[in-house]
Structures are given as structure tokens and as C-alpha cells.
Amino acid sequence: MKLGDMKFEIDDGVYPPAEDTYLLLDAIEIDGTDSFLEVGCGAGLISMAAARVAKTVIAIDSSLDAIKNTARNFIANSVDGRSCVVQSDLLSALARDARFSVIAFNPPYLPEDGIVTEMDHVFVGGGSGVELTERFIQQAIPHLEKSGRIYIVVSTLADIERITNFMESQNLQVNVIAEAQFFFEAIRILKGRS
């Protein structure tokens, strides 16, 4: 997906787009027939890019600050007519019959390191770094259309093999479709197709 000339503001307390965000943005394949769901939208950069192309877009975040930020960015870019923002812990607020052809998640993906900080909710995905992602996958599968795609950001510091095996156990065909090396880790984008 392309950013184009979007107006984009990031409020204090909202996770700003970083290298992993842009890697995910470049990896997602979407067209005008897609219904798109982003979990953990932050300030809404990926959802805004999707809203310029997709039929419908829903952006979810557990943070009220992120939801407000994304909603304002949608309005500033005139994509609020075919997109909406929902505050939710993962997909728990969605209607049971809600279905999407594309679901994207840039989760907290680092393993616990024994040091507790105020930003753990942004970076730490569980003891091995994948527990939150596994919860997401379990919740996402019932909302995925037939032949739908799930895009997930993972780090080589976490247990990528565990996530890949878990996705395959949920009947997804899994491929690594993008990778970038950053300082002490590689970030990969996994694509699972139903």
C-alpha cells in the first residue's frame, strides 16, 4: 500500500509508526474488493492507507488515546466515510458475524526480559513474545473470510517457529513475505492465507 500525501498527526501517548509499521505497510496486498481490519492501529497510518483502496476499513486499538488519534486522522484525510474506529481488547468488541478479507496486526512481539517498564504493553508480547499473537490468531480466524489473509509482524527475538506452527494448526498457509534487519533483531512479516 502507498501513503501518498496523507495528513498524519501523532498524539502524545500514542505509539508512533516505526520501521516495523512501514515494513507491514509495504507488505500488505489490498484492492477495492477487500474489507480490511487492523488490530492495534495506533495513530491509524496503515488503516488510512487501506481506506484509500479497500471497500471498508475497521481500525481497532485497546488505547482510547489511539482511537481518538486515528479517528481525527481519518477525518483529516476524508476516509471516515468508509472506515470506523473501535476500542477493543484485540477482536473482542466485534460482532460474531463480522468478516474480513484482510486482517493485519503489528503486535507487541518482544519476550519478557525481567525489566518492567511503563511501555511493556507496547513492546512485550508475553513470556516468549508470542502469547498475545496466539490470542490474536485464535480470535481472528472466525472473522476471516474464505481465502482471506492475515498479516502479522514478528521478531527473531521471539519464537517465530511457534507462531508459524500455531498459524498452520489453524489451517493457514504461512509464508514469510518481508524481512528487514534492525540492530539486534530481524523483523519479519508473516502472511497466513485461509
ZIDABEL-V881372 format. One record per run of one state. SS is the DSSP state (@ for helix, = for strand, . for the rest). FROM is the first residue (numbers start at 0). TO is the last residue. If there is no record, write none. Layout:
BEGIN
SS/FROM/TO + SS/FROM/TO
END
This chain:
BEGIN
./0/17 + @/18/26 + ./27/33 + =/34/38 + ./39/43 + @/44/50 + ./51/54 + =/55/60 + ./61/62 + @/63/75 + ./76/78 + @/79/81 + =/82/86 + ./87/98 + =/99/104 + ./105/108 + =/109/110 + ./111/118 + @/119/122 + =/123/125 + ./126/129 + @/130/140 + ./141/142 + =/143/154 + ./155/158 + @/159/168 + ./169/171 + =/172/181 + ./182/183 + =/184/192 + ./193/193
END
